[in-house]
Amino acid sequence: MIVEPAPAKINLALHVRHRRPDGYHELETLFAFAADGDVIRAHRADRDAFTITGPYAAALRSAPDQGGHPPGAGNLVERARDAFRATFGLPPVAIALEKNLPIASGIGGGSADAAATLRALARLVDIPAVDPRLDALARTLGADVPACLHGVTSLGTGRGDDLVPLDGLANTPLLLVNPGVAVSTAQVFAGWDGVDRGPIGAGDLLARATAGRNDLEPPARRVAPAIDRVMAHLSAAPGVVLARMSGSGATCFALFDGHAARDAAARGADAAGWWTLATTLR
């Protein structure tokens, strides 16, 4: 049995520069990853099988995935399996996804699951993790999948899939909060005002993140006003170092100067009825 974590992706900053001719947007983003998230398990089997468990299993089965495919079109995990097989060959496998992260929530759940599937299958059939074909496959599965494949703090440019590793903030206390609202990435991008507010600056990671912004936060707040309440709670929490929405929302995050401050903020978010994940940065 191969077990691969699929940690939540965090956009410490996300600058949208312009719309590209290919329909994507030119981005600059600071990727970081939580210590926790979904889990992929895979083993050889008599025939292919795919199962989903966990608190968000039912929601995932009934909703379009992050790639915009309708229900029944196949989960990103299945498409990652099929793409891997087409490139490398693969015997029948049973894959189980433990779905702990909310769907359509701006923390790369589907992308992380696809990336973890690629890593798990590579281990299963002894493909080196550094094989460049894995990166090529990741790019075909989604703009965030290459970052999730490597799972390290990085600067992403282009669609977000041109990556430069950065020194991270490992073990920094991190709180994720989602108000229970699924947000359409396409709808949020469509609401972006088209204004280029400039690149991510220089300095260490925290300085760059703090001076940065998430250009998708204003349109996401219009789509999901509940984000306003989450951000107000996190921004006012004692010990907060940085509070921001991740990706296209609606999950927001905060970095804290200690575990006690993080846990106190988590208790307040729990009391509001929101989904929370108290964790750390990898």
Secondary structure, DSSP 8 states (H G I E B T S, - for coil): -EEEEEEEEEEEEEEEEEE-TTSSEEEEEEEEEEEEEEEEEEEE-SS-EEEEESTTHHHHHHS--TT---TTS--HHHHHHHHHHHHH----EEEEEE--S-SSSSS-HHHHHHHHHHHHHHHHTT--TT-HHHHHHHHHH-TTHHHHHH-S-EEEEETTTEEEE----TT-EEEEEE-S----HHHHHHT-----------SSHHHHHHH--BTTHHHHHHH-THHHHHHHHHHTSTTEEEEEE-TTSS-EEEEESSHHHHHHHHHHHHHTT-EEEEEEB-
